[in-house]
Amino acid sequence: MKKLPITAALLGLMTLSLGSCQVAGEIFKTGIWLGVVLVILVIFLIFYFLNKGKGNT
C-alpha cells in the first residue's frame, strides 16, 4: 500500500512538469520501442525453435 502514494506523487510531478501532449508522446515512444523489442524477440524464438527441431531429426 505504501507504493501507491509514491506512484501518485510521481504521476502528479510528471503532470505538472510536462505538458499533456509531451506525456502522451513519451508514452507512445516507449510503447513503440517495447513493441519492436517484443517482435524481434518473438522472431528470434521462432527461428530458434525451428532450427532446434531440424537439428534433432
Summary of the structure (lengths in Angstrom):
residues: 57
radius of gyration: 19.9
end to end distance: 53.4
largest distance: 60.8
contacts: 105
relative contact order: 0.06
helix: 91%
strand: 0%
